[in-house]
Amino acid sequence: MNKLAPMLLAALLAGGAAQASDSSLSQVDEAPSAGAMAFDLLLVRPLGLVTTVLGTGIFILQLPFDFGSENSKGKAFDTLVAEPARYTFVRELGSTE
């Protein structure tokens, strides 16, 4: 029994390593489907545009309250305006990033 356990463990480990190397060789097609592109174009992009416009309005409204702090303006601009604009206009059609 003592000699069988190490051999069984070695066989299990070798089998797991072989299976892991096989799965790493297969390539996954990461191109978005036509449905994903259509959904993105017709629903997600318009919502991103609305978010960008609303974020710009909120950023402009908060400027008088944040007049003294420079760091906070940059963070607010990035969060409220730049990120939604990048998501809407820069990212590839149909991607989930």
N, C-alpha and C positions, 0 to 999 in steps of 0.2 A: 504494500500500500504506500509506503514512504517513497519508493522509486517511481510510482505511477503519478503521484501528485505533481512533481516538478515537470514531468514530460507533458502532462495535460495542460499545465499552466503555460508552458512554452508554446504548445500547439495553438492555444487560444490567442496568445499574444501575437504570434506570427500570422494567424488568420486575420486578426484585426488590422495589422499593419498592411497586409496585402489588400484588404478591402478599402482601407483609407487611400492607398496609392491609386487604385482603380477609379475611385470617385473624383480624385483630383485631375485625372486626365480628361474627363468629359467636360466639354465647354457648354456653358449656358448662354442661350441667345437672350441678350438683355435689351434688344430693340423693342420699343413699345408697340403694342398692337394698334390696329386701325381704330378699334373701339376706344382704347385708352386715349388716343390722340383726339378723337371726336369729342369725348367727354371733357377732356382738358380744354379744347377750343371753345366748346359751347357753354360750359358751366363753370369750370374752375378759373379760366382766365378772366371772364367778366367779374366774377367774385373777387379776384385779385385786384382788378382795377378799382372796384368799389372800395376795397380795403385800403388801397393806396391813397385814394382821394380822401376818405374819412381820416386816415392817419395823418395826412398833410394838414387837414383842417384842425385836428386835435393838437398837432404840433404847433401850429400858428397860434391857437388859443392859449396854449401853455407858456408861450414865450415870455409874456410880461411877468408871469409868476416865477420864472426861472432866470431872470435877467442877470443876476450876479454870478452865477456858477457856469463856467465854461465847459467842464467835463460833463455835466448833466445834459447840456444842450446836444452834445455829440451823441451821447447814448440815446437820448430821446429821438433824435433825427434818425439814427440807425434803426431803432426799433419800430418807430411809427411810419417812416417814409421809405428808407433805403431797402430794408428787407422785403416788404411787400412789393416794391417796385422791381427788385431783382427777381422775385418769385414770379411776377406777372410777365415781365418783358425779356428777361435774359435767359431763363432756363429753357431747356429743349422741350419741344412740344411732346406731351405724353409722359414725360419723366416724372418720377415721384420725389425727387430731391427737393 
